[in-house]
Amino acid sequence: LTLFTNVPDVEARLHRYVLDERRLVPKFVRSLGNTPLVQVPLEMGSYLVTLHKQGYEVVRYPVCVERQEHWHGVPPGDLVPQPIWMPPRGEIKSGEVYVPAGWFWSGDDGSFPGLPPFERQWCDAFVIGKFPVTVGEYAAWLNQLVRDGDEERAEALQPRTNDDGVPLLARTPDGGFGAISADRAGWEPIGGKPDLPVIFCSAEAAAAYCLDNGGRLPTSMQWTSRPRKRPTCVSMGKPF
């Protein structure tokens, strides 16, 4: 393992992924010392390296070492490893997760036909929301548009069902947008719950939400390499 960081003397702690009750979970193995790390011997396997330095966020960096392989973090077309950016403490907002630049597996692994060949791909670093945008968050955005005098745009961005185009969010007595309407048959279990993920948003509406909240929709590459939750909005303007 060769691993560089953009600031020196970052402690690298090694965790090995092991099967525990049918789930792969990281188990701490040892400290690898401080960066830079150059050709540190590792057995083949799947690992998580956590990077620690006072005044910086903890960074989670996955490593997969195959037989006789050197994991070095060299981007395509380059000759030297790309240093992992360590976000200063507070740089990553609550509800966001930082995904460092690196290699990941993508494509057809036999579980879903029609995908490109299974191979390693490189993805640059990004910050992404940990969880889906909720009904309450989306409604609050639409309500801000109404307060700003742009009710026509807010109504155009209202989620609508695919079958008949019926507006999804109920309108409140003051003209605002509330939770999912529960007055349709079959919708009772999810009606009135602001913490549920918002659904039936058009691509244009989703992109507009992200843009107004300082982000953008993730690329297909970022979506594939993301942490295994369901994030939605990628932050913009980070110095990666």
C-alpha positions in Angstrom: 0.0 0.0 0.0 1.2 3.4 -1.0 -0.8 6.3 0.4 -0.2 10.1 0.3 -2.2 12.9 2.0 -2.2 16.6 1.2 -1.1 17.3 4.8 1.8 15.3 6.4 1.7 13.1 9.5 -1.8 11.7 9.1 -2.3 8.5 11.1 -3.6 5.6 8.9 -5.6 2.9 10.8 -6.1 -0.3 9.0 -9.5 -2.2 9.2 -10.1 -5.5 7.4 -13.5 -6.3 6.0 -14.7 -9.6 7.5 -18.0 -11.5 7.2 -20.1 -11.0 10.3 -23.6 -12.4 10.3 -23.7 -12.3 6.5 -22.5 -8.7 6.4 -19.0 -7.4 5.5 -17.9 -5.2 8.4 -14.6 -3.4 9.0 -12.6 -4.9 11.9 -9.6 -2.9 13.3 -6.2 -4.5 12.6 -3.5 -2.1 13.5 -2.1 1.4 12.9 0.0 1.7 9.8 1.8 4.8 11.1 1.7 8.3 9.7 1.6 9.4 6.0 3.2 9.3 3.6 3.1 5.5 3.4 5.3 3.9 0.7 4.9 0.2 -0.3 3.6 -1.0 3.1 3.2 -4.8 2.9 -0.5 -5.9 3.0 -2.0 -9.3 2.4 -4.5 -9.5 -0.4 -7.9 -8.6 0.7 -10.5 -5.8 1.2 -9.7 -3.1 3.7 -10.8 0.2 5.0 -8.2 2.8 6.0 -9.3 5.6 8.3 -7.2 8.7 8.3 -6.9 10.7 11.5 -5.3 14.1 12.3 -6.1 16.7 14.9 -8.1 19.5 13.4 -9.3 17.5 10.4 -12.3 15.3 9.6 -11.8 11.5 9.7 -11.5 10.2 6.2 -12.6 6.7 5.2 -10.5 5.3 2.3 -11.3 1.8 0.9 -8.5 -0.4 -0.4 -8.8 -3.6 -2.3 -5.5 -5.5 -2.7 -5.5 -8.4 -5.2 -2.8 -11.0 -5.6 0.7 -9.5 -6.1 -0.9 -6.1 -6.4 0.4 -2.7 -5.4 -2.4 -0.3 -4.4 -1.0 3.2 -5.0 -3.8 5.6 -5.8 -2.3 6.8 -9.1 -4.9 8.4 -11.3 -5.3 7.5 -15.0 -2.7 9.1 -17.2 -0.5 10.1 -14.2 2.7 8.6 -12.7 2.5 9.6 -9.1 -0.2 8.9 -6.4 -2.8 11.6 -5.9 -2.7 12.9 -2.3 -5.9 12.3 -0.4 -7.4 15.6 0.6 -8.0 15.9 4.3 -11.0 18.2 5.0 -10.4 20.7 7.8 -12.7 20.1 10.8 -16.1 21.6 10.1 -15.6 21.7 6.3 -18.0 18.8 5.8 -21.6 19.8 6.9 -23.9 17.7 9.0 -25.8 15.2 6.8 -23.0 15.1 4.2 -20.2 12.6 3.6 -16.9 13.1 1.9 -15.8 10.5 -0.7 -12.1 10.7 -1.4 -10.7 10.3 -4.9 -9.7 6.8 -5.9 -10.4 3.6 -7.8 -13.6 1.5 -7.4 -15.2 -1.5 -9.2 -17.9 -0.8 -11.7 -19.9 -2.6 -14.3 -21.4 -6.1 -14.8 -20.5 -8.4 -12.0 -23.0 -11.0 -13.1 -25.9 -9.6 -10.9 -27.5 -7.3 -13.5 -27.3 -7.9 -17.3 -26.6 -5.1 -19.8 -24.0 -3.2 -17.8 -20.6 -2.3 -19.2 -17.7 -4.7 -18.4 -16.7 -5.1 -14.8 -13.6 -3.1 -14.3 -11.9 -0.6 -12.1 -12.8 3.1 -12.6 -11.3 6.3 -11.2 -13.6 8.9 -9.5 -12.5 12.3 -8.3 -13.3 13.3 -4.8 -16.7 14.8 -3.9 -19.1 15.5 -1.1 -22.6 14.0 -1.2 -25.7 13.9 1.0 -25.9 10.8 3.2 -29.7 10.4 2.9 -32.5 11.2 0.4 -34.1 14.6 0.3 -37.2 14.4 2.4 -40.7 15.5 1.7 -40.3 18.2 4.5 -37.1 19.5 3.0 -38.5 19.7 -0.5 -41.7 21.3 0.7 -39.7 23.9 2.6 -37.9 24.8 -0.6 -41.1 25.2 -2.5 -42.5 27.3 0.3 -39.4 29.6 0.1 -40.1 30.1 -3.6 -43.7 31.1 -2.7 -42.4 33.6 -0.1 -40.0 35.0 -2.7 -43.0 35.7 -5.0 -42.4 32.8 -7.4 -45.5 30.7 -6.7 -45.8 29.8 -10.4 -42.3 28.2 -10.4 -43.1 26.4 -7.2 -46.2 24.9 -8.6 -44.4 23.8 -11.7 -41.8 22.0 -9.5 -44.4 20.3 -7.4 -43.9 16.5 -7.6 -46.7 14.8 -9.6 -47.7 11.2 -10.0 -46.6 9.4 -13.2 -50.0 7.9 -14.0 -52.3 10.9 -14.0 -50.1 13.9 -13.1 -51.9 14.6 -9.9 -49.9 16.9 -7.5 -48.2 14.9 -4.7 -47.9 17.5 -1.9 -51.0 18.8 -0.2 -51.5 22.6 -0.1 -51.8 24.1 3.3 -54.5 26.7 4.2 -52.0 29.5 3.8 -51.2 28.5 0.3 -48.0 26.6 1.1 -46.9 23.1 0.4 -47.2 20.4 3.0 -46.7 16.6 3.3 -47.9 14.0 0.8 -51.6 14.0 0.5 -53.3 11.0 2.0 -56.8 11.5 0.4 -56.1 9.0 -2.4 -56.8 5.3 -2.0 -53.6 3.4 -1.2 -51.7 6.5 -0.1 -52.9 6.6 3.5 -49.7 4.9 5.0 -47.4 7.6 3.7 -49.6 10.6 3.8 -48.7 13.4 6.3 -45.1 12.1 7.0 -42.5 14.8 6.3 -39.5 12.6 7.0 -40.1 10.2 4.1 -38.0 10.6 0.9 -39.6 12.8 -1.7 -40.8 10.9 -4.8 -42.1 11.6 -8.3 -39.7 14.6 -8.8 -38.8 15.3 -12.4 -35.1 15.4 -13.4 -35.5 19.2 -13.9 -37.0 19.7 -10.5 -34.4 17.6 -8.8 -31.6 19.5 -10.5 -33.3 22.8 -9.6 -33.5 21.8 -5.9 -29.8 20.9 -5.8 -28.8 24.1 -7.5 -30.8 26.3 -5.2 -29.2 24.4 -2.2 -25.6 24.9 -3.4 -25.2 21.5 -5.1 -26.0 19.4 -8.1 -27.2 15.9 -9.0 -24.4 13.3 -8.8 -22.9 12.0 -12.0 -23.4 8.3 -12.9 -19.7 7.7 -11.8 -20.3 9.3 -8.4 -23.6 7.4 -8.0 -21.8 4.1 -8.6 -18.9 4.9 -6.3 -21.0 6.4 -3.5 -21.3 5.0 0.0 -23.9 2.3 0.2 -26.8 4.5 1.2 -29.1 6.6 -1.0 -27.6 10.1 -1.3 -29.0 12.6 -3.7 -27.3 16.0 -3.8 -23.6 16.7 -4.4 -22.0 19.8 -3.0 -20.3 22.3 -5.3 -17.3 24.5 -4.9 -15.2 22.2 -2.7 -11.4 22.5 -3.2 -10.7 18.9 -4.1 
